[in-house]
Amino acid sequence: MRNVFAAAALATGLGLAVPAAAAGLSAASSNATEVAHFKPEQIITFAKKVERTIAGVGARVAIVGRVGVPPADLPEGMHFSHVGFAVYSQITLADGRKVPGYAMYNLYQDDAKPDVSSLVQDYPADFFAAVAKLEAGIIIPSEELQTRLLDVIASPTYKALHDPHYSVIANPFTLGRQNCTEFVLDVVNAAIYRTGDPQKIKDAERAYFIAQPVNVNPFKLLLGSMFTAGVSMSDQEPGKPPVTATFERISDYLRKYDAGSQTQILLP
């Protein structure tokens, strides 16, 4: 699927070709094995609309969410199933040319080992390749926070904050498990507080971030954690409802504590 998008992007002059040293897609969450619901040209057109929207406000980095799972299949209060950073970059094409565009920085669940994740860089057309709905959530941080985020993403702290022990419903207040939204939140707080210390980041999140309750039958969660490697309750607090980070909660958090941040929902 990715090669189809790259070829089509080149043919239409969209600048989304796979660069010479592109990272490989490594997870089901990265659309490596998912079924496409839209034609390649629809995905490319929408991906470029997302890029133009971000570029239109002069953003150097944005937080982007996609609807990879039908909303009706998600627990109450959850809509965007995957979140990553869109970073304005000089992208090197296979022929050596450099073009401006946005690269996506993601934490992806591993396809073969669903309780493991990896950090992958891909591009907007890849990001939206197998979505259930053409819809994007876009958070534009303040200019100051964008500068700090770029510093973190370009530093060893970015990789150091990654915990490869994956859980779909990772608790953002504890260490030991992580999903894409918790990773994004951790990077955001590393930028806000200018620290790479995971414990200081968790202290700040417990103090100021409001997590999303996972409103699923506890018995179903228990079964999920017993039989599905990608679901773990090990980092949740015993006796309390499980919680996780979501795009919506991150948006609320930044609108409260990052003056100047903006959120919008983009449709085709």
Backbone hydrogen bonds in HBPLUS format (Angstrom, degrees):
<---DONOR---> <-ACCEPTOR-->    atom                        ^
c    i                          cat <-CA-CA->   ^        H-A-AA   ^      H-
h    n   atom  resd res      DA  || num        DHA   H-A  angle D-A-AA Bond
n    s   type  num  typ     dist DA aas  dist angle  dist       angle   num
A0005-PHE N   A0001-MET O   3.12 MM   4  6.47 160.6  2.16 154.2 158.4     1
A0006-ALA N   A0002-ARG O   2.92 MM   4  6.19 159.4  1.96 150.4 156.6     2
A0007-ALA N   A0003-ASN O   2.95 MM   4  6.10 165.3  1.97 150.4 153.5     3
A0008-ALA N   A0004-VAL O   2.97 MM   4  6.14 163.8  1.99 150.6 155.5     4
A0009-ALA N   A0005-PHE O   2.82 MM   4  5.94 153.2  1.89 148.7 156.5     5
A0010-LEU N   A0006-ALA O   3.03 MM   4  6.27 156.9  2.08 147.8 153.3     6
A0011-ALA N   A0007-ALA O   2.99 MM   4  6.23 158.2  2.04 147.1 153.4     7
A0012-THR N   A0008-ALA O   3.09 MM   4  6.29 139.5  2.26 141.7 151.3     8
A0014-LEU N   A0009-ALA O   2.79 MM   5  4.93 168.5  1.80 149.7 149.0     9
A0013-GLY N   A0010-LEU O   3.10 MM   3  4.97 159.5  2.14 100.3 106.6    10
A0022-ALA N   A0019-PRO O   3.28 MM   3  5.15 144.2  2.41 121.8 113.4    11
A0111-ASP N   A0026-SER O   3.39 MM  85  6.56 159.9  2.44 130.5 130.1    12
A0030-SER N   A0027-ALA O   2.99 MM   3  5.07 145.3  2.11  98.0 108.8    13
A0032-ALA N   A0027-ALA O   3.33 MM   5  5.88 157.0  2.38 156.3 151.1    14
A0031-ASN N   A0028-ALA O   2.98 MM   3  5.27 156.4  2.04 116.6 118.5    15
A0042-GLN N   A0039-LYS O   2.93 MM   3  5.25 127.6  2.21 106.9 121.1    16
A0043-ILE N   A0039-LYS O   3.09 MM   4  6.48 158.5  2.14 157.4 163.8    17
A0044-ILE N   A0040-PRO O   2.91 MM   4  6.14 166.7  1.92 157.1 160.5    18
A0045-THR N   A0041-GLU O   3.00 MM   4  6.01 160.4  2.04 137.7 143.5    19
A0046-PHE N   A0042-GLN O   2.99 MM   4  6.17 160.9  2.03 146.9 152.1    20
A0047-ALA N   A0043-ILE O   2.80 MM   4  5.98 163.0  1.83 153.8 159.3    21
A0048-LYS N   A0044-ILE O   2.92 MM   4  6.11 157.9  1.97 150.6 155.9    22
A0049-LYS N   A0045-THR O   3.05 MM   4  6.29 143.4  2.19 137.7 148.0    23
A0049-LYS N   A0046-PHE O   3.03 MM   3  4.95 117.6  2.43  92.0 108.1    24
A0050-VAL N   A0046-PHE O   2.96 MM   4  6.33 153.1  2.03 152.1 159.0    25
A0051-GLU N   A0047-ALA O   3.00 MM   4  6.34 160.1  2.04 146.6 151.9    26
A0052-ARG N   A0048-LYS O   2.82 MM   4  6.03 164.0  1.84 150.8 154.9    27
A0053-THR N   A0049-LYS O   2.91 MM   4  6.04 151.8  1.99 144.3 152.1    28
A0054-ILE N   A0050-VAL O   3.03 MM   4  6.30 160.0  2.07 152.8 157.3    29
A0055-ALA N   A0051-GLU O   2.82 MM   4  6.02 167.3  1.84 156.0 160.3    30
A0056-GLY N   A0052-ARG O   2.74 MM   4  5.69 139.5  1.90 138.2 149.3    31
A0057-VAL N   A0054-ILE O   3.35 MM   3  5.83 152.4  2.43 107.2 113.8    32
A0059-ALA N   A0054-ILE O   3.27 MM   5  5.74 158.8  2.32 156.5 150.6    33
A0058-GLY N   A0055-ALA O   2.85 MM   3  4.87 158.3  1.90 107.3 113.4    34
A0088-TYR N   A0060-ARG O   2.85 MM  28  5.03 174.4  1.85 145.6 147.4    35
A0062-ALA N   A0086-ALA O   2.92 MM  24  5.15 147.8  2.02 140.1 150.4    36
A0086-ALA N   A0062-ALA O   2.80 MM  24  5.15 165.7  1.82 147.6 152.4    37
A0063-ILE N   A0139-ILE O   2.96 MM  76  4.99 166.4  1.98 146.3 150.6    38
A0139-ILE N   A0063-ILE O   2.81 MM  76  4.99 163.6  1.83 152.2 157.1    39
A0064-VAL N   A0084-GLY O   2.85 MM  20  5.50 169.5  1.86 165.4 168.5    40
A0084-GLY N   A0064-VAL O   2.93 MM  20  5.50 154.9  1.99 152.2 160.2    41
A0065-GLY N   A0137-GLY O   2.79 MM  72  4.76 155.7  1.85 139.8 145.6    42
A0137-GLY N   A0065-GLY O   3.06 MM  72  4.76 159.4  2.10 125.3 131.7    43
A0066-ARG N   A0082-HIS O   2.95 MM  16  5.55 152.2  2.03 153.8 161.4    44
A0081-SER N   A0066-ARG O   2.92 MM  15  6.22 124.6  2.23 149.1 164.4    45
A0132-ALA N   A0067-VAL O   2.81 MM  65  5.89 152.8  1.88 149.0 158.0    46
A0073-ASP N   A0070-PRO O   2.77 MM   3  5.50 157.5  1.82 127.5 134.7    47
A0074-LEU N   A0071-PRO O   3.11 MM   3  5.31 163.3  2.14 109.1 114.4    48
A0078-MET N   A0075-PRO O   3.17 MM   3  5.86 148.3  2.28 144.5 144.5    49
A0085-PHE N   A0105-TYR O   2.99 MM  20  5.01 164.1  2.02 146.8 146.6    50
A0105-TYR N   A0085-PHE O   2.74 MM  20  5.01 160.8  1.78 149.1 156.0    51
A0087-VAL N   A0103-ALA O   2.81 MM  16  5.27 169.9  1.82 156.4 158.6    52
A0103-ALA N   A0087-VAL O   2.91 MM  16  5.27 164.4  1.93 146.6 145.2    53
A0089-SER N   A0101-GLY O   2.71 MM  12  5.57 171.1  1.72 173.3 173.2    54
A0101-GLY N   A0089-SER O   3.06 MM  12  5.57 145.3  2.18 157.6 161.7    55
A0091-ILE N   A0099-VAL O   2.73 MM   8  5.25 158.8  1.77 163.2 156.9    56
A0099-VAL N   A0091-ILE O   2.88 MM   8  5.25 156.6  1.94 143.7 149.4    57
A0093-LEU N   A0097-ARG O   2.69 MM   4  5.28 170.8  1.70 167.6 170.0    58
A0096-GLY N   A0093-LEU O   2.90 MM   3  5.22 161.1  1.93 115.7 119.4    59
A0104-MET N   A0122-ASP O   2.75 MM  18  5.15 165.5  1.77 138.6 140.8    60
A0122-ASP N   A0104-MET O   2.98 MM  18  5.15 151.0  2.07 141.2 149.4    61
A0106-ASN N   A0120-VAL O   2.97 MM  14  5.36 168.7  1.98 161.0 164.0    62
A0120-VAL N   A0106-ASN O   2.96 MM  14  5.36 156.0  2.02 140.6 148.5    63
A0108-TYR N   A0118-SER O   2.87 MM  10  5.52 167.0  1.89 167.8 167.8    64
A0118-SER N   A0108-TYR O   2.93 MM  10  5.52 149.9  2.02 148.8 157.9    65
A0110-ASP N   A0116-VAL O   2.75 MM   6  5.55 167.8  1.76 161.8 157.4    66
A0116-VAL N   A0113-LYS O   2.90 MM   3  5.55 147.1  2.01 132.3 133.0    67
A0166-TYR N   A0115-ASP O   2.90 MM  51  4.67 153.3  1.97 114.9 118.1    68
A0117-SER N   A0164-PRO O   2.92 MM  47  4.73 137.8  2.10 124.5 134.5    69
A0126-ASP N   A0123-TYR O   2.84 MM   3  5.31 124.7  2.14 116.1 130.9    70
A0127-PHE N   A0123-TYR O   2.90 MM   4  6.09 160.0  1.94 154.3 160.8    71
A0128-PHE N   A0124-PRO O   3.08 MM   4  6.29 149.9  2.17 151.0 155.8    72
A0129-ALA N   A0126-ASP O   3.11 MM   3  4.96 165.5  2.13 106.7 110.7    73
A0135-GLU N   A0133-LYS O   2.95 MM   2  5.68 116.9  2.36 112.2  95.2    74
A0136-ALA N   A0266-LEU O   2.92 MM 130  5.06 156.6  1.98 144.6 151.4    75
A0266-LEU N   A0136-ALA O   2.76 MM 130  5.06 168.6  1.77 155.6 159.7    76
A0138-ILE N   A0264-GLN O   2.87 MM 126  5.37 164.0  1.90 166.8 170.9    77
A0264-GLN N   A0138-ILE O   2.91 MM 126  5.37 153.1  1.98 148.6 157.5    78
A0140-ILE N   A0262-GLN O   2.72 MM 122  5.10 162.7  1.74 155.0 160.8    79
A0262-GLN N   A0140-ILE O   2.89 MM 122  5.10 154.5  1.96 137.7 146.0    80
A0146-GLN N   A0142-SER O   2.86 MM   4  6.12 155.2  1.92 154.4 162.3    81
A0147-THR N   A0143-GLU O   3.07 MM   4  6.31 157.6  2.12 147.0 151.6    82
A0148-ARG N   A0144-GLU O   3.13 MM   4  6.46 158.8  2.17 147.0 152.5    83
A0149-LEU N   A0145-LEU O   2.78 MM   4  5.97 157.8  1.82 152.8 159.3    84
A0150-LEU N   A0146-GLN O   2.94 MM   4  6.16 163.0  1.97 153.3 156.9    85
A0151-ASP N   A0147-THR O   3.15 MM   4  6.42 151.2  2.24 142.0 149.7    86
A0152-VAL N   A0148-ARG O   3.03 MM   4  6.38 154.4  2.10 148.8 155.1    87
A0153-ILE N   A0149-LEU O   2.85 MM   4  6.09 171.9  1.85 162.4 164.2    88
A0154-ALA N   A0150-LEU O   3.04 MM   4  6.07 147.3  2.15 141.9 149.8    89
A0155-SER N   A0152-VAL O   3.00 MM   3  5.08 157.4  2.05 106.8 113.9    90
A0158-TYR N   A0155-SER O   3.29 MM   3  6.01 147.4  2.40 117.2 122.1    91
A0160-ALA N   A0156-PRO O   3.04 MM   4  6.20 157.6  2.09 150.8 157.9    92
A0161-LEU N   A0157-THR O   2.94 MM   4  6.05 138.2  2.12 151.4 158.3    93
A0162-HIS N   A0159-LYS O   3.09 MM   3  5.38 156.5  2.15 107.9 115.3    94
A0178-GLN N   A0165-HIS O   2.94 MM  13  6.25 138.5  2.11 149.7 161.2    95
A0167-SER N   A0178-GLN O   3.34 MM  11  5.90 146.1  2.47 121.1 126.0    96
A0170-ALA N   A0167-SER O   3.24 MM   3  5.01 141.3  2.40 119.4 111.4    97
A0168-VAL N   A0230-GLY O   2.76 MM  62  5.90 158.0  1.81 166.6 172.4    98
A0174-THR N   A0171-ASN O   3.40 MM   3  5.83 171.6  2.41 115.0 117.5    99
A0183-PHE N   A0179-ASN O   3.00 MM   4  6.20 160.5  2.04 153.9 159.8   100
A0184-VAL N   A0180-CYS O   3.00 MM   4  6.25 161.7  2.04 147.0 151.6   101
A0185-LEU N   A0181-THR O   2.94 MM   4  6.14 162.3  1.97 146.1 151.2   102
A0186-ASP N   A0182-GLU O   2.79 MM   4  6.04 156.2  1.85 151.3 158.1   103
A0187-VAL N   A0183-PHE O   2.93 MM   4  6.22 159.0  1.98 154.3 159.3   104
A0188-VAL N   A0184-VAL O   2.90 MM   4  6.15 159.4  1.94 151.9 158.0   105
A0189-ASN N   A0185-LEU O   2.94 MM   4  6.21 160.4  1.98 151.4 156.0   106
A0190-ALA N   A0186-ASP O   2.83 MM   4  6.04 143.3  1.97 143.3 154.3   107
A0191-ALA N   A0187-VAL O   3.03 MM   4  6.29 146.1  2.15 143.3 151.5   108
A0191-ALA N   A0188-VAL O   3.14 MM   3  5.18 122.1  2.50  92.9 107.0   109
A0192-ILE N   A0188-VAL O   2.88 MM   4  6.22 158.0  1.93 147.8 154.5   110
A0193-TYR N   A0189-ASN O   2.93 MM   4  5.82 171.3  1.93 145.4 148.2   111
A0194-ARG N   A0190-ALA O   2.91 MM   4  5.34 109.1  2.42 123.9 137.3   112
A0195-THR N   A0190-ALA O   3.10 MM   5  4.97 146.4  2.22 128.2 138.2   113
A0201-ILE N   A0197-ASP O   3.09 MM   4  6.37 155.8  2.15 155.1 162.6   114
A0202-LYS N   A0198-PRO O   2.92 MM   4  6.18 156.7  1.98 148.0 153.8   115
A0203-ASP N   A0199-GLN O   2.92 MM   4  6.13 151.2  2.01 144.0 152.2   116
A0204-ALA N   A0200-LYS O   3.08 MM   4  6.31 155.8  2.14 143.8 149.2   117
A0205-GLU N   A0201-ILE O   2.99 MM   4  6.27 154.0  2.06 146.4 154.0   118
A0206-ARG N   A0202-LYS O   2.91 MM   4  6.09 159.4  1.95 150.4 155.3   119
A0207-ALA N   A0203-ASP O   3.11 MM   4  6.26 143.5  2.25 138.2 148.1   120
A0208-TYR N   A0204-ALA O   2.96 MM   4  6.10 148.6  2.06 150.1 157.5   121
A0209-PHE N   A0205-GLU O   2.91 MM   4  4.83 147.7  2.01 124.7 134.4   122
A0212-GLN N   A0244-THR O   2.81 MM  32  5.31 164.3  1.83 172.6 167.4   123
A0244-THR N   A0212-GLN O   2.93 MM  32  5.31 147.1  2.04 137.7 147.9   124
A0214-VAL N   A0242-PRO O   2.90 MM  28  5.57 167.6  1.92 146.2 144.4   125
A0216-VAL N   A0214-VAL O   2.89 MM   2  5.77 130.0  2.14 110.6  95.2   126
A0220-LYS N   A0217-ASN O   2.89 MM   3  5.27 121.2  2.24 109.1 123.9   127
A0221-LEU N   A0217-ASN O   3.06 MM   4  6.47 153.5  2.13 152.6 161.0   128
A0222-LEU N   A0218-PRO O   2.89 MM   4  6.14 156.0  1.95 147.6 154.1   129
A0223-LEU N   A0219-PHE O   2.91 MM   4  6.16 160.7  1.94 147.8 152.9   130
A0224-GLY N   A0220-LYS O   2.79 MM   4  5.98 154.5  1.85 144.0 152.0   131
A0225-SER N   A0221-LEU O   2.86 MM   4  6.13 157.4  1.91 151.0 156.0   132
A0226-MET N   A0222-LEU O   2.97 MM   4  6.16 137.7  2.16 141.3 153.2   133
A0226-MET N   A0223-LEU O   3.13 MM   3  5.02 125.2  2.45  91.4 106.0   134
A0227-PHE N   A0223-LEU O   2.90 MM   4  6.02 154.1  1.96 154.9 160.4   135
A0228-THR N   A0224-GLY O   2.78 MM   4  5.18 147.1  1.89 143.7 149.0   136
A0231-VAL N   A0228-THR O   3.19 MM   3  5.71 168.7  2.20 117.9 120.9   137
A0236-GLN N   A0233-MET O   3.08 MM   3  5.32 161.2  2.12 111.4 117.4   138
A0240-LYS N   A0237-GLU O   3.16 MM   3  5.67 158.8  2.21 138.2 138.0   139
A0250-ILE N   A0246-THR O   2.98 MM   4  6.23 156.3  2.04 152.5 159.1   140
A0251-SER N   A0247-PHE O   2.89 MM   4  6.14 155.5  1.95 150.8 158.1   141
A0252-ASP N   A0248-GLU O   2.96 MM   4  6.27 159.5  2.00 147.4 152.3   142
A0253-TYR N   A0249-ARG O   2.97 MM   4  6.10 157.1  2.02 142.5 149.0   143
A0254-LEU N   A0250-ILE O   2.97 MM   4  6.23 161.3  2.01 153.5 156.9   144
A0255-ARG N   A0251-SER O   2.96 MM   4  6.13 159.5  2.00 152.3 158.4   145
A0256-LYS N   A0252-ASP O   3.10 MM   4  6.24 137.4  2.29 140.4 150.9   146
A0257-TYR N   A0253-TYR O   2.97 MM   4  6.17 156.3  2.03 148.0 154.7   147
A0258-ASP N   A0254-LEU O   2.68 MM   4  4.82 148.3  1.78 137.2 140.9   148
A0261-SER N   A0258-ASP O   3.05 MM   3  5.82 162.5  2.08 148.5 147.9   149
